Amino acid sequence: MAIAKVEELSATSPKSFDDAIKQGINRAVKTLRNVRSAWVKEQHVRLDGQKIVEYQVNLVITFVLDD
């Protein structure tokens, strides 16, 4: 039987939501072992007037604990 744990993290990018997701996952797998999935819980943009200056995603990362 496997036991999993979840961690929530936030990642940002000046390029796109897709880039923010990739950056968040890439950073998570550097620290966490056995990462199995990522759920995009929320998406936000930061604005400067009418221009989008930053994309933010909140991710829920699921990983399996070692025996």
C-alpha positions in Angstrom: 0.0 0.0 0.0 1.3 3.4 -1.0 0.9 6.5 1.1 0.8 9.9 -0.7 1.2 13.4 0.6 0.3 16.7 -1.0 2.1 20.1 -0.9 0.7 23.3 -2.3 3.0 25.8 -4.0 2.8 29.0 -6.0 4.8 29.7 -9.2 5.0 32.8 -11.4 6.2 33.7 -14.9 6.3 36.8 -17.0 5.6 34.7 -20.1 2.5 32.5 -19.6 0.5 30.2 -17.4 2.1 27.2 -19.1 5.6 28.5 -18.2 4.5 29.1 -14.6 3.2 25.5 -14.4 6.5 24.1 -15.8 8.6 26.2 -13.5 6.6 25.1 -10.5 6.8 21.4 -11.4 10.5 21.6 -12.2 11.2 23.2 -8.9 9.1 20.7 -7.0 10.8 17.6 -8.5 14.2 19.0 -7.3 13.1 18.8 -3.7 10.4 16.1 -3.6 10.9 12.5 -4.6 8.2 10.3 -6.2 6.1 13.2 -7.6 3.1 11.6 -9.2 0.8 14.5 -10.2 0.1 18.2 -10.2 -3.3 19.9 -10.0 -3.6 23.6 -11.1 -5.8 24.8 -8.2 -5.9 28.5 -9.2 -4.6 30.9 -11.8 -4.1 34.7 -11.4 -2.6 37.5 -13.4 -0.9 40.7 -12.2 -1.6 43.8 -14.2 0.1 47.1 -14.8 -2.8 49.1 -16.1 -4.3 47.0 -18.9 -1.1 45.0 -19.5 -0.5 41.5 -18.0 2.9 41.6 -16.3 2.9 38.3 -14.5 1.1 34.9 -14.6 0.7 33.0 -11.3 -0.5 29.5 -10.7 -1.2 27.7 -7.4 -0.3 24.0 -7.7 -1.1 21.0 -5.5 1.7 18.5 -5.9 1.1 14.9 -5.0 4.0 12.6 -4.1 4.4 9.1 -2.7 6.2 8.7 0.6 9.2 6.3 0.8 8.8 3.1 2.7 
